[in-house]
Amino acid sequence: MITSEDRLEALSRLARDLAPAGAAVAIFRPDGDGTTYAEEARAVARAVPARRREFAAGRAAARSALVQLGITPAPIPVGEGRAPVWPDGVTGSIAHCAEGGIAVAACKDAVSSLGVDLERDAPLPPDLWPSILTDDERRDLARLSEEARGRAALDRFVAKEALFKAQYPLTGLMLDFDAVTVNFPETGRFAARIRRPFGPFLPGRSVQGRIGRVAGAILAIVALRPEAIPPPGR
């Protein structure tokens, strides 16, 4: 029987494999312990105790990632769009599900922005597909066995969530799911082809990401490096 510690260790190995070179990774239990700075705690002051524990554990993991980068731990408050506000010169992302949680951080001279999504590995219900999948993606699912379609839909959902979190610090935009179409050119990698422009990202371009499954969870990471961000107007 797999224990919660085994699950977190497996998630840690996968995250380190998917994260970009030089990034720091810290895993946490959503029901674990952690402390918050006053600037952080205000964001969950009215939340239920379970949410406050989850939030504190995530912030503690994020500070652990900062230490790995050689950066003094600092408050990581909640900003606009409920995105974490990292110290100057740092980008990062925090995600969690019932199976575990993850914080990934990197220095901006190597990675301009990071996005991470972590979900329980369970088929995405068909009633959600129309709001998440583009026509092309639904046609791709139709070629699969009925049993495989729910997890293929989940793959696309997780990939889009990671991309949307990565682009938000650069554009300040909340995107609809039809902004990109996701495909999987090889195992462990995805490409999100842009359908609707957001910030410097124009239709026809693709953004790359990594994806994998382990111990009942599915994880996607998008690392936007400086050279991968199109100059304005291009």
DOFI-621756 format. One record per residue: z, y, x of N, C-alpha, C in turn; chain; residue number from 1. Coordinates in Angstrom, 1 decimal. Each point is the difference from the previous one (the first is absolute). Layout:
N
{pt {Z, Y, X}, {Z, Y, X}, {Z, Y, X}, "A", NUM}
...
***
This chain:
234
{pt {0.0, -1.2, 0.8}, {0.0, 1.2, -0.8}, {0.0, 1.3, 0.9}, "A", 1}
{pt {-0.9, 0.9, -0.3}, {-0.1, 1.2, 0.8}, {1.1, 0.9, -0.4}, "A", 2}
{pt {0.7, 0.6, 1.0}, {1.1, 0.9, -0.2}, {-0.6, 1.4, 0.0}, "A", 3}
{pt {0.9, 1.0, -0.4}, {-0.5, 1.4, 0.0}, {-0.2, 0.4, 1.5}, "A", 4}
{pt {0.9, -0.5, 0.9}, {-0.2, 0.4, 1.4}, {-1.3, -0.6, 0.6}, "A", 5}
{pt {-0.4, -1.2, -0.4}, {-1.3, -0.6, 0.4}, {-1.1, 0.9, -0.5}, "A", 6}
{pt {0.1, 0.4, -1.3}, {-1.0, 0.8, -0.6}, {-0.2, 1.3, 0.7}, "A", 7}
{pt {1.1, 0.6, 0.4}, {-0.1, 1.3, 0.6}, {-0.6, -0.1, 1.5}, "A", 8}
{pt {0.4, -1.1, 0.6}, {-0.6, -0.3, 1.4}, {-1.5, -0.2, -0.1}, "A", 9}
{pt {-0.4, -0.8, -1.0}, {-1.4, -0.2, -0.2}, {-0.8, 1.3, -0.3}, "A", 10}
{pt {0.6, 0.8, -0.8}, {-0.6, 1.3, -0.3}, {0.0, 0.9, 1.2}, "A", 11}
{pt {1.0, 0.0, 0.8}, {0.0, 0.8, 1.2}, {-1.2, -0.4, 1.0}, "A", 12}
{pt {-0.2, -1.3, 0.1}, {-1.1, -0.5, 0.9}, {-1.3, 0.4, -0.5}, "A", 13}
{pt {-0.2, -0.1, -1.4}, {-1.3, 0.4, -0.5}, {-0.2, 1.5, 0.1}, "A", 14}
{pt {1.1, 0.8, -0.2}, {-0.2, 1.5, 0.1}, {-0.3, 0.4, 1.4}, "A", 15}
{pt {0.6, -0.6, 1.0}, {-0.3, 0.3, 1.4}, {-1.5, -0.3, 0.3}, "A", 16}
{pt {-0.5, -1.1, -0.6}, {-1.3, -0.4, 0.3}, {-1.0, 1.0, -0.7}, "A", 17}
{pt {0.3, 0.5, -1.2}, {-0.9, 0.9, -0.7}, {0.1, 1.4, 0.4}, "A", 18}
{pt {1.1, 0.4, 0.5}, {0.2, 1.4, 0.4}, {-0.8, 0.4, 1.2}, "A", 19}
{pt {-0.4, 1.3, 0.1}, {-0.8, 0.5, 1.1}, {0.9, -0.1, 1.3}, "A", 20}
{pt {-0.7, -0.1, 1.1}, {0.6, 0.0, 1.3}, {0.9, 1.3, 0.2}, "A", 21}
{pt {1.2, -0.2, 0.5}, {0.9, 1.1, 0.2}, {0.8, 0.4, -1.1}, "A", 22}
{pt {-0.2, -0.6, -1.2}, {0.8, 0.3, -1.2}, {1.3, -0.8, 0.1}, "A", 23}
{pt {1.1, 0.6, -0.6}, {1.3, -0.7, -0.1}, {0.1, -0.5, -1.4}, "A", 24}
{pt {0.6, -1.2, -0.1}, {0.2, -0.7, -1.3}, {1.5, -0.4, -0.1}, "A", 25}
{pt {0.5, 0.3, -1.2}, {1.4, -0.5, -0.3}, {0.0, -0.6, -1.4}, "A", 26}
{pt {0.6, -1.1, -0.2}, {0.1, -0.7, -1.2}, {1.4, 0.2, -0.6}, "A", 27}
{pt {0.1, 0.0, -1.3}, {1.3, 0.1, -0.7}, {0.1, -0.8, -1.3}, "A", 28}
{pt {1.2, -0.3, -0.4}, {0.2, -0.6, -1.2}, {0.2, 1.1, -1.1}, "A", 29}
{pt {-0.7, 0.1, -1.1}, {0.1, 1.0, -0.9}, {1.4, 0.1, -0.6}, "A", 30}
{pt {0.8, -1.1, 0.0}, {1.4, 0.0, -0.5}, {1.0, 0.1, 1.1}, "A", 31}
{pt {-0.5, 0.4, 1.2}, {0.9, 0.1, 1.2}, {0.8, 1.3, 0.0}, "A", 32}
{pt {0.5, 0.1, 1.2}, {0.9, 1.2, 0.3}, {-0.8, 1.1, 0.7}, "A", 33}
{pt {0.5, 1.2, -0.1}, {-0.7, 1.1, 0.6}, {0.7, 1.3, -0.3}, "A", 34}
{pt {-0.1, 1.0, 0.8}, {0.6, 1.3, -0.3}, {-1.1, 1.0, -0.1}, "A", 35}
{pt {0.2, 1.1, -0.7}, {-0.9, 1.1, -0.2}, {0.5, 1.3, 0.4}, "A", 36}
{pt {-0.8, 0.9, 0.5}, {0.3, 1.4, 0.2}, {0.1, 0.7, -1.3}, "A", 37}
{pt {0.7, 1.1, -0.1}, {0.1, 0.7, -1.2}, {-1.4, 0.5, -0.6}, "A", 38}
{pt {-0.9, 0.4, 1.0}, {-1.3, 0.4, -0.4}, {-0.8, -1.1, -0.7}, "A", 39}
{pt {0.3, -1.3, 0.4}, {-0.7, -1.1, -0.6}, {0.7, -0.4, -1.3}, "A", 40}
{pt {1.3, -0.1, 0.0}, {0.7, -0.5, -1.2}, {-0.3, 0.8, -1.3}, "A", 41}
{pt {-0.3, 1.2, 0.1}, {-0.3, 0.8, -1.2}, {-1.1, -0.6, -0.8}, "A", 42}
{pt {-1.0, -0.7, 0.7}, {-1.1, -0.5, -0.7}, {0.4, -1.2, -1.0}, "A", 43}
{pt {1.1, -0.6, 0.3}, {0.4, -1.2, -0.8}, {1.4, 0.2, -0.6}, "A", 44}
{pt {0.4, 1.3, -0.1}, {1.4, 0.3, -0.4}, {0.2, -0.6, -1.5}, "A", 45}
{pt {-1.0, 0.0, -0.8}, {0.2, -0.4, -1.4}, {-0.6, -1.4, -0.2}, "A", 46}
{pt {-0.4, -0.7, 1.1}, {-0.5, -1.3, -0.2}, {1.1, -1.1, -0.2}, "A", 47}
{pt {-0.4, -1.1, -0.4}, {1.0, -1.1, -0.2}, {0.4, -0.5, 1.4}, "A", 48}
{pt {1.2, -0.7, 0.1}, {0.4, -0.4, 1.3}, {-0.9, -0.9, 0.8}, "A", 49}
{pt {-0.8, -0.9, -0.7}, {-0.9, -0.8, 0.7}, {-1.1, 0.8, 0.7}, "A", 50}
{pt {-0.5, 1.0, -0.7}, {-1.0, 0.9, 0.6}, {0.6, 0.8, 1.1}, "A", 51}
{pt {1.2, 0.4, 0.0}, {0.6, 0.8, 1.1}, {0.2, -0.9, 1.2}, "A", 52}
{pt {0.3, -1.3, -0.2}, {0.2, -0.9, 1.1}, {-1.4, -0.3, 0.7}, "A", 53}
{pt {-1.0, -0.2, -0.9}, {-1.3, -0.2, 0.5}, {-0.6, 1.2, 0.8}, "A", 54}
{pt {0.3, 1.2, -0.5}, {-0.4, 1.2, 0.7}, {0.7, 0.1, 1.3}, "A", 55}
{pt {1.3, -0.2, 0.0}, {0.7, 0.1, 1.3}, {-0.4, -1.0, 1.0}, "A", 56}
{pt {-0.3, -1.2, -0.4}, {-0.4, -1.1, 0.9}, {-1.4, 0.4, 0.6}, "A", 57}
{pt {-0.8, 0.6, -0.8}, {-1.3, 0.4, 0.5}, {0.1, 1.1, 1.0}, "A", 58}
{pt {0.8, 1.0, -0.3}, {0.2, 1.1, 0.9}, {0.6, -0.5, 1.3}, "A", 59}
{pt {1.0, -0.9, 0.0}, {0.6, -0.5, 1.2}, {-1.1, -0.8, 0.8}, "A", 60}
{pt {-0.9, -0.7, -0.6}, {-1.1, -0.7, 0.7}, {-0.9, 1.0, 0.6}, "A", 61}
{pt {-0.3, 1.1, -0.7}, {-0.9, 1.0, 0.5}, {0.6, 0.7, 1.3}, "A", 62}
{pt {1.3, 0.2, 0.0}, {0.6, 0.6, 1.2}, {0.0, -1.0, 1.1}, "A", 63}
{pt {0.1, -1.3, -0.3}, {-0.1, -1.0, 1.0}, {-1.4, 0.0, 0.7}, "A", 64}
{pt {-1.0, 0.2, -0.9}, {-1.3, 0.2, 0.6}, {-0.1, 1.2, 0.9}, "A", 65}
{pt {0.6, 1.1, -0.4}, {0.0, 1.2, 0.9}, {0.6, -0.3, 1.3}, "A", 66}
{pt {1.1, -0.7, 0.0}, {0.7, -0.3, 1.3}, {-0.9, -0.9, 0.9}, "A", 67}
{pt {-0.8, -0.9, -0.6}, {-1.0, -0.8, 0.7}, {-1.0, 0.9, 0.7}, "A", 68}
{pt {-0.3, 1.1, -0.6}, {-1.0, 0.9, 0.6}, {0.6, 1.0, 1.0}, "A", 69}
{pt {1.3, -0.1, 0.2}, {0.7, 0.8, 0.9}, {0.4, 1.4, -0.6}, "A", 70}
{pt {0.1, 0.0, -1.3}, {0.3, 1.3, -0.7}, {1.4, -0.1, -0.6}, "A", 71}
{pt {0.7, 1.1, 0.1}, {1.4, 0.1, -0.5}, {-0.1, -0.2, -1.5}, "A", 72}
{pt {0.9, -0.8, -0.6}, {0.0, -0.2, -1.5}, {0.2, 1.4, -0.7}, "A", 73}
{pt {-0.7, 0.2, -1.1}, {0.1, 1.2, -0.7}, {-0.2, -0.2, -1.5}, "A", 74}
{pt {0.4, 0.9, -0.8}, {-0.3, -0.1, -1.5}, {-1.4, -0.2, -0.3}, "A", 75}
{pt {-0.3, -0.9, -1.0}, {-1.4, -0.2, -0.4}, {0.1, 0.3, -1.5}, "A", 76}
{pt {0.0, 1.2, -0.5}, {0.1, 0.4, -1.4}, {-1.3, -0.4, -0.8}, "A", 77}
{pt {0.2, 0.2, -1.3}, {-1.2, -0.3, -0.9}, {-0.7, 1.3, -0.2}, "A", 78}
{pt {-1.3, 0.0, 0.2}, {-0.8, 1.2, -0.2}, {-0.8, 0.0, -1.2}, "A", 79}
{pt {-1.1, 0.8, -0.1}, {-0.9, 0.0, -1.1}, {-0.7, -1.4, -0.2}, "A", 80}
{pt {-0.2, -0.4, -1.2}, {-0.6, -1.2, -0.3}, {1.0, -1.2, 0.4}, "A", 81}
{pt {1.2, 0.3, 0.2}, {1.1, -0.9, 0.3}, {-0.3, -0.8, 1.3}, "A", 82}
{pt {-0.8, 0.6, 0.9}, {-0.3, -0.6, 1.3}, {1.1, 0.4, 1.0}, "A", 83}
{pt {0.4, -0.9, 0.9}, {1.0, 0.4, 1.0}, {-0.6, 1.1, 1.0}, "A", 84}
{pt {1.0, 0.9, 0.3}, {-0.4, 1.0, 1.0}, {0.6, -0.3, 1.3}, "A", 85}
{pt {-0.9, -0.4, 0.9}, {0.4, -0.5, 1.4}, {0.2, 1.2, 0.9}, "A", 86}
{pt {0.7, -0.3, 1.1}, {0.2, 1.1, 1.0}, {-1.4, 0.5, 0.6}, "A", 87}
{pt {0.0, 1.2, 0.5}, {-1.2, 0.5, 0.6}, {-0.6, -1.0, 1.0}, "A", 88}
{pt {-1.3, -0.2, 0.0}, {-0.6, -0.8, 1.0}, {0.0, -1.5, -0.4}, "A", 89}
{pt {0.5, -0.4, -1.1}, {0.1, -1.4, -0.4}, {-0.6, -0.2, -1.4}, "A", 90}
{pt {-0.7, -1.1, -0.2}, {-0.5, -0.4, -1.3}, {0.6, -1.4, -0.3}, "A", 91}
{pt {0.2, -0.2, -1.3}, {0.5, -1.3, -0.3}, {-0.1, -0.3, -1.5}, "A", 92}
{pt {0.5, -1.2, -0.4}, {-0.1, -0.4, -1.4}, {1.1, -1.1, -0.2}, "A", 93}
{pt {0.5, 0.0, -1.2}, {1.0, -0.9, -0.4}, {-0.4, -0.7, -1.3}, "A", 94}
{pt {0.2, -1.4, -0.1}, {-0.3, -0.7, -1.2}, {1.0, -1.1, -0.1}, "A", 95}
{pt {0.1, -0.5, -1.3}, {0.9, -1.1, -0.2}, {-0.4, -0.8, -1.3}, "A", 96}
{pt {0.5, -1.2, -0.1}, {-0.2, -0.8, -1.2}, {1.3, -0.9, 0.0}, "A", 97}
{pt {0.0, -0.9, -1.0}, {1.2, -0.9, -0.1}, {0.2, -0.8, 1.3}, "A", 98}
{pt {-1.1, -0.4, 0.7}, {0.0, -0.9, 1.1}, {0.5, 0.7, 1.3}, "A", 99}
{pt {-0.1, 1.4, 0.0}, {0.4, 0.7, 1.2}, {-0.5, 1.4, 0.1}, "A", 100}
{pt {0.3, 0.7, 1.1}, {-0.5, 1.3, 0.1}, {-0.4, 0.3, 1.4}, "A", 101}
{pt {-0.8, 1.0, 0.2}, {-0.6, 0.3, 1.4}, {-0.1, 1.5, 0.1}, "A", 102}
{pt {0.3, 0.4, 1.3}, {-0.3, 1.4, 0.4}, {-0.9, 0.0, 1.2}, "A", 103}
{pt {-1.0, 0.7, 0.1}, {-0.9, 0.1, 1.1}, {-0.2, 1.4, 0.4}, "A", 104}
{pt {0.1, 0.3, 1.3}, {-0.1, 1.4, 0.5}, {-0.8, 0.0, 1.3}, "A", 105}
{pt {-0.7, 1.1, 0.2}, {-0.7, 0.2, 1.3}, {-0.1, 1.4, 0.3}, "A", 106}
{pt {-0.3, 0.3, 1.3}, {-0.1, 1.4, 0.5}, {-1.4, 0.5, -0.4}, "A", 107}
{pt {-0.1, 1.2, -0.5}, {-1.3, 0.6, -0.5}, {-1.0, 0.1, 1.1}, "A", 108}
{pt {0.3, 0.0, 1.2}, {-1.0, 0.1, 1.0}, {-0.9, -1.3, 0.1}, "A", 109}
{pt {0.6, -1.1, -0.6}, {-0.7, -1.2, 0.0}, {-0.6, -0.4, -1.4}, "A", 110}
{pt {0.8, 0.4, -1.1}, {-0.3, -0.3, -1.4}, {0.3, 1.2, -0.8}, "A", 111}
{pt {-1.1, 0.5, -0.7}, {0.2, 1.3, -0.7}, {0.9, -0.3, -1.3}, "A", 112}
{pt {-0.2, -1.1, -0.6}, {0.7, -0.3, -1.3}, {0.0, -1.5, -0.2}, "A", 113}
{pt {1.1, -0.5, -0.6}, {0.2, -1.4, -0.2}, {0.3, -0.2, -1.5}, "A", 114}
{pt {-0.5, -1.1, -0.6}, {0.3, -0.4, -1.3}, {0.3, -1.5, -0.1}, "A", 115}
{pt {1.1, -0.4, -0.6}, {0.4, -1.4, -0.1}, {0.3, -0.3, -1.5}, "A", 116}
{pt {-0.5, -1.1, -0.4}, {0.5, -0.5, -1.4}, {0.4, -1.5, 0.2}, "A", 117}
{pt {1.0, -0.3, -0.8}, {0.6, -1.4, 0.0}, {0.3, -0.4, -1.4}, "A", 118}
{pt {-0.5, -1.1, -0.4}, {0.2, -0.5, -1.4}, {0.3, -1.4, 0.0}, "A", 119}
{pt {0.6, -0.5, -1.1}, {0.2, -1.4, -0.2}, {-1.3, -0.7, -0.2}, "A", 120}
{pt {-0.2, -1.1, 0.6}, {-1.3, -0.7, 0.0}, {-0.1, -0.8, -1.3}, "A", 121}
{pt {-0.4, 0.7, -1.0}, {-0.2, -0.7, -1.3}, {-1.3, 0.6, -0.6}, "A", 122}
{pt {-0.8, -0.8, -0.7}, {-1.2, 0.5, -0.6}, {0.1, 1.2, -0.8}, "A", 123}
{pt {-0.9, 0.9, 0.1}, {0.1, 1.3, -0.8}, {-0.5, -0.3, -1.4}, "A", 124}
{pt {0.8, 0.3, -1.0}, {-0.4, -0.3, -1.4}, {-1.4, 0.6, -0.4}, "A", 125}
{pt {-0.8, -0.8, -0.7}, {-1.4, 0.5, -0.3}, {0.0, 1.3, -0.8}, "A", 126}
{pt {1.1, 0.3, -0.8}, {0.0, 1.2, -0.8}, {0.1, 1.2, 0.9}, "A", 127}
{pt {0.3, -0.1, 1.3}, {0.1, 1.1, 0.9}, {-1.3, 0.2, 0.8}, "A", 128}
{pt {-0.9, -1.0, 0.0}, {-1.2, 0.1, 0.8}, {-0.9, 1.2, -0.4}, "A", 129}
{pt {-0.2, 0.4, -1.3}, {-0.9, 1.1, -0.3}, {0.5, 1.3, 0.6}, "A", 130}
{pt {1.3, 0.2, 0.2}, {0.5, 1.3, 0.5}, {0.1, 0.0, 1.5}, "A", 131}
{pt {-0.2, -1.1, 0.7}, {0.1, -0.1, 1.4}, {-1.3, -0.3, 0.7}, "A", 132}
{pt {-0.9, -0.8, -0.6}, {-1.2, -0.5, 0.6}, {-1.2, 0.8, -0.4}, "A", 133}
{pt {-0.9, 0.2, 0.9}, {-1.3, 0.6, -0.3}, {-0.9, -1.0, -0.6}, "A", 134}
{pt {-1.2, 0.4, -0.5}, {-0.9, -1.0, -0.5}, {-0.5, -1.0, 1.1}, "A", 135}
{pt {-0.2, 0.5, 1.2}, {-0.4, -0.9, 1.1}, {1.1, -1.0, 0.3}, "A", 136}
{pt {1.2, 0.5, 0.0}, {1.1, -1.0, 0.2}, {0.2, -1.0, -1.0}, "A", 137}
{pt {-0.2, 0.4, -1.3}, {0.1, -1.0, -1.1}, {-1.2, -1.0, 0.1}, "A", 138}
{pt {-1.1, 0.4, 0.5}, {-1.1, -0.9, 0.2}, {0.3, -1.0, 1.1}, "A", 139}
{pt {0.7, 0.5, 1.1}, {0.4, -0.9, 1.0}, {0.9, -1.0, -0.5}, "A", 140}
{pt {1.0, 0.4, -0.8}, {1.0, -1.0, -0.6}, {-0.7, -1.0, -0.8}, "A", 141}
{pt {-1.1, 0.4, -0.8}, {-0.6, -0.9, -0.9}, {-0.7, -1.2, 0.8}, "A", 142}
{pt {-0.2, 0.2, 1.3}, {-0.7, -1.1, 0.8}, {1.1, -1.0, 0.4}, "A", 143}
{pt {1.3, 0.3, -0.1}, {1.0, -0.9, 0.4}, {0.5, -1.0, -1.1}, "A", 144}
{pt {0.7, -1.0, 0.4}, {0.6, -0.8, -1.0}, {1.0, 0.7, -0.8}, "A", 145}
{pt {0.2, -0.4, -1.3}, {1.0, 0.7, -0.8}, {1.4, 0.1, 0.6}, "A", 146}
{pt {0.3, -1.1, 0.7}, {1.4, -0.1, 0.7}, {0.1, 1.1, 1.1}, "A", 147}
{pt {-1.1, 0.3, 0.7}, {0.0, 0.9, 1.2}, {0.0, 1.4, -0.4}, "A", 148}
{pt {-0.4, 0.4, -1.2}, {-0.3, 1.4, -0.4}, {1.2, 0.9, 0.1}, "A", 149}
{pt {1.1, -0.5, -0.5}, {1.2, 0.8, -0.1}, {0.5, 0.4, 1.4}, "A", 150}
{pt {-0.1, -0.9, 1.0}, {0.5, 0.4, 1.3}, {-1.1, 0.9, 0.7}, "A", 151}
{pt {-1.2, -0.2, -0.3}, {-1.1, 0.9, 0.5}, {0.2, 1.4, -0.5}, "A", 152}
{pt {0.4, 0.1, -1.3}, {0.2, 1.3, -0.6}, {1.2, 0.7, 0.7}, "A", 153}
{pt {1.1, -0.9, 0.3}, {1.2, 0.6, 0.7}, {-0.4, 0.5, 1.4}, "A", 154}
{pt {-0.9, -0.8, 0.7}, {-0.4, 0.5, 1.3}, {-0.5, 1.4, 0.0}, "A", 155}
{pt {-0.9, 0.3, -1.0}, {-0.6, 1.3, -0.1}, {1.0, 1.0, -0.4}, "A", 156}
{pt {1.0, -0.3, -0.9}, {1.0, 0.9, -0.3}, {0.8, 0.4, 1.2}, "A", 157}
{pt {0.5, -0.9, 0.8}, {0.8, 0.2, 1.1}, {-0.7, 0.8, 1.1}, "A", 158}
{pt {-1.3, -0.3, 0.2}, {-0.8, 0.7, 1.0}, {-0.1, 1.5, -0.5}, "A", 159}
{pt {-0.3, 0.2, -1.2}, {-0.2, 1.4, -0.5}, {1.3, 0.8, 0.1}, "A", 160}
{pt {1.2, -0.6, -0.3}, {1.2, 0.6, 0.1}, {0.3, 0.5, 1.4}, "A", 161}
{pt {-0.2, -0.9, 1.0}, {0.2, 0.3, 1.4}, {-0.9, 1.2, 0.4}, "A", 162}
{pt {-1.3, 0.0, -0.4}, {-0.9, 1.1, 0.3}, {0.5, 1.3, -0.6}, "A", 163}
{pt {0.3, -0.1, -1.3}, {0.4, 1.2, -0.7}, {1.3, 0.7, 0.7}, "A", 164}
{pt {0.9, -0.9, 0.4}, {1.2, 0.5, 0.7}, {-0.4, 0.6, 1.4}, "A", 165}
{pt {-1.0, -0.5, 0.6}, {-0.4, 0.5, 1.4}, {-0.7, 1.3, -0.2}, "A", 166}
{pt {-0.8, 0.2, -1.0}, {-0.8, 1.2, -0.1}, {0.8, 1.2, -0.6}, "A", 167}
{pt {1.1, -0.3, -0.7}, {0.7, 1.1, -0.7}, {0.6, 1.1, 1.0}, "A", 168}
{pt {0.6, -0.4, 1.1}, {0.5, 1.1, 0.9}, {-1.2, 0.9, 0.5}, "A", 169}
{pt {-1.2, -0.5, 0.0}, {-1.1, 0.8, 0.5}, {-0.7, 0.8, -1.0}, "A", 170}
{pt {0.0, -0.5, -1.3}, {-0.7, 0.7, -1.1}, {0.9, 0.6, -1.1}, "A", 171}
{pt {1.2, -0.6, -0.1}, {0.9, 0.4, -1.1}, {-0.5, -0.4, -1.4}, "A", 172}
{pt {-0.9, -1.0, 0.0}, {-0.6, -0.4, -1.3}, {0.5, -1.3, -0.4}, "A", 173}
{pt {0.2, -0.1, -1.3}, {0.3, -1.3, -0.7}, {-1.3, -0.5, -0.6}, "A", 174}
{pt {-0.4, -1.2, 0.5}, {-1.3, -0.5, -0.3}, {0.0, -1.0, -1.2}, "A", 175}
{pt {-1.1, -0.1, -0.7}, {-0.2, -1.0, -1.0}, {-0.5, -1.3, 0.7}, "A", 176}
{pt {0.2, -1.1, -0.6}, {-0.4, -1.3, 0.6}, {-1.5, -0.1, 0.2}, "A", 177}
{pt {-0.8, 0.8, -0.8}, {-1.4, -0.1, 0.2}, {-0.6, 0.8, 1.1}, "A", 178}
{pt {0.9, 0.6, 0.8}, {-0.5, 0.9, 1.1}, {-0.6, -0.9, 1.1}, "A", 179}
{pt {0.3, -1.2, 0.1}, {-0.5, -0.9, 1.0}, {-0.3, -1.4, -0.6}, "A", 180}
{pt {-0.9, -0.7, 0.7}, {-0.3, -1.4, -0.3}, {0.4, -0.8, 1.3}, "A", 181}
{pt {0.8, -1.0, -0.2}, {0.5, -0.8, 1.1}, {-0.7, -1.3, 0.1}, "A", 182}
{pt {-0.4, -0.3, 1.3}, {-0.5, -1.4, 0.3}, {0.6, -0.5, 1.2}, "A", 183}
{pt {-0.2, -1.3, 0.3}, {0.7, -0.6, 1.1}, {-1.0, -0.7, 1.0}, "A", 184}
{pt {-0.5, 0.8, 1.0}, {-1.0, -0.5, 0.9}, {0.4, -1.2, 0.8}, "A", 185}
{pt {1.3, -0.2, 0.2}, {0.5, -1.2, 0.8}, {1.5, -0.2, -0.4}, "A", 186}
{pt {0.5, -1.1, 0.3}, {1.4, -0.3, -0.3}, {0.9, 0.9, 0.6}, "A", 187}
{pt {1.0, 0.6, -0.7}, {1.0, 0.9, 0.5}, {-0.5, 1.4, 0.1}, "A", 188}
{pt {-1.2, 0.4, -0.4}, {-0.5, 1.3, 0.1}, {-0.7, 0.4, -1.3}, "A", 189}
{pt {0.1, 1.3, -0.3}, {-0.7, 0.5, -1.2}, {-0.6, 1.3, 0.3}, "A", 190}
{pt {-1.1, 0.4, -0.8}, {-0.7, 1.2, 0.1}, {0.0, 0.7, -1.3}, "A", 191}
{pt {0.5, 1.2, -0.1}, {0.0, 0.8, -1.3}, {-1.1, 1.0, 0.1}, "A", 192}
{pt {-1.1, -0.3, -0.8}, {-1.2, 0.9, 0.0}, {0.3, 1.1, -1.0}, "A", 193}
{pt {-0.1, 1.2, 0.4}, {0.3, 1.2, -0.8}, {-1.1, 0.3, -1.0}, "A", 194}
{pt {0.5, 0.1, -1.3}, {-0.9, 0.3, -1.1}, {0.1, 1.4, -0.4}, "A", 195}
{pt {1.2, 0.6, 0.0}, {0.3, 1.4, -0.4}, {0.7, 0.7, 1.2}, "A", 196}
{pt {-0.5, 1.2, 0.3}, {0.5, 0.7, 1.2}, {1.5, 0.4, -0.1}, "A", 197}
{pt {0.7, -0.1, 1.1}, {1.4, 0.5, 0.1}, {0.2, 0.6, 1.4}, "A", 198}
{pt {0.4, 1.2, 0.0}, {0.1, 0.7, 1.3}, {-1.3, -0.1, 0.8}, "A", 199}
{pt {0.1, -0.4, 1.3}, {-1.1, -0.1, 0.8}, {-0.8, -1.4, -0.1}, "A", 200}
{pt {0.5, -0.8, -0.9}, {-0.6, -1.4, -0.2}, {-1.0, 0.1, -1.1}, "A", 201}
{pt {-1.3, -0.2, 0.4}, {-1.1, 0.2, -0.9}, {-0.6, -1.4, -0.5}, "A", 202}
{pt {-0.7, 0.0, -1.1}, {-0.6, -1.2, -0.5}, {-0.9, -0.7, 1.0}, "A", 203}
{pt {0.1, -1.3, 0.0}, {-0.9, -0.8, 0.9}, {0.7, -0.4, 1.2}, "A", 204}
{pt {1.1, 0.8, 0.4}, {0.7, -0.4, 1.2}, {1.0, -1.2, -0.4}, "A", 205}
{pt {0.5, -0.7, 1.0}, {1.0, -1.0, -0.2}, {1.2, 0.2, 0.9}, "A", 206}
{pt {1.2, -0.4, -0.6}, {1.2, 0.1, 0.8}, {0.5, -1.5, 0.2}, "A", 207}
{pt {0.4, -0.3, 1.2}, {0.4, -1.4, 0.3}, {1.5, -0.2, -0.1}, "A", 208}
{pt {0.4, -1.2, -0.3}, {1.4, -0.4, -0.1}, {0.2, -1.4, 0.3}, "A", 209}
{pt {1.3, -0.4, 0.2}, {0.4, -1.4, 0.2}, {0.8, -0.5, -1.1}, "A", 210}
{pt {-0.1, -1.3, -0.3}, {0.7, -0.6, -1.1}, {0.4, -1.4, 0.3}, "A", 211}
{pt {1.2, -0.5, -0.6}, {0.4, -1.3, 0.3}, {1.1, -0.5, -1.0}, "A", 212}
{pt {0.2, -1.3, -0.1}, {1.0, -0.5, -0.9}, {1.0, -0.8, 0.8}, "A", 213}
{pt {1.2, 0.0, -0.4}, {1.0, -0.8, 0.6}, {1.3, -0.1, -0.9}, "A", 214}
{pt {0.6, -1.2, -0.1}, {1.3, -0.2, -0.6}, {0.1, 0.7, -1.4}, "A", 215}
{pt {-1.0, -0.1, -0.8}, {0.1, 0.5, -1.4}, {-0.4, 1.5, -0.1}, "A", 216}
{pt {-0.5, 0.6, 1.1}, {-0.3, 1.4, -0.1}, {-1.4, 0.2, 0.6}, "A", 217}
{pt {-0.6, 1.2, -0.4}, {-1.3, 0.4, 0.5}, {0.2, 1.4, 0.6}, "A", 218}
{pt {-0.6, 0.2, 1.2}, {0.2, 1.3, 0.7}, {-1.3, 0.5, 0.4}, "A", 219}
{pt {-0.2, 1.3, -0.2}, {-1.2, 0.7, 0.5}, {0.4, 1.3, 0.8}, "A", 220}
{pt {-0.7, 0.2, 1.1}, {0.3, 1.2, 0.8}, {-1.3, 0.7, 0.3}, "A", 221}
{pt {0.0, 1.3, -0.2}, {-1.1, 0.9, 0.4}, {0.4, 1.0, 1.0}, "A", 222}
{pt {-0.6, 0.0, 1.2}, {0.3, 0.9, 1.1}, {-1.2, 0.9, 0.2}, "A", 223}
{pt {0.2, 1.3, -0.4}, {-1.1, 1.0, 0.2}, {0.1, 0.6, 1.4}, "A", 224}
{pt {-0.8, -0.4, 0.9}, {0.0, 0.6, 1.3}, {-0.8, 1.4, 0.0}, "A", 225}
{pt {0.4, 0.9, 0.9}, {-0.7, 1.3, 0.1}, {-1.5, -0.1, 0.0}, "A", 226}
{pt {-0.6, -1.0, 0.7}, {-1.4, 0.0, 0.1}, {-0.7, -0.6, -1.2}, "A", 227}
{pt {0.8, -0.6, -0.9}, {-0.5, -0.6, -1.3}, {0.0, 1.0, -1.1}, "A", 228}
{pt {0.5, 1.2, 0.2}, {0.1, 1.0, -1.1}, {-1.2, 0.9, 0.2}, "A", 229}
{pt {-0.9, 0.0, -1.0}, {-1.2, 0.9, 0.1}, {0.3, 1.4, 0.1}, "A", 230}
{pt {-0.7, 0.8, 0.8}, {0.2, 1.4, 0.1}, {-0.4, 0.6, -1.4}, "A", 231}
{pt {0.6, 1.1, -0.4}, {-0.3, 0.6, -1.3}, {-1.6, 0.3, -0.1}, "A", 232}
{pt {-0.5, -0.3, -1.2}, {-1.4, 0.2, -0.2}, {-0.9, -1.0, 0.5}, "A", 233}
{pt {0.5, -1.1, 0.5}, {-0.8, -1.1, 0.5}, {0.2, -1.3, -0.8}, "A", 234}
***
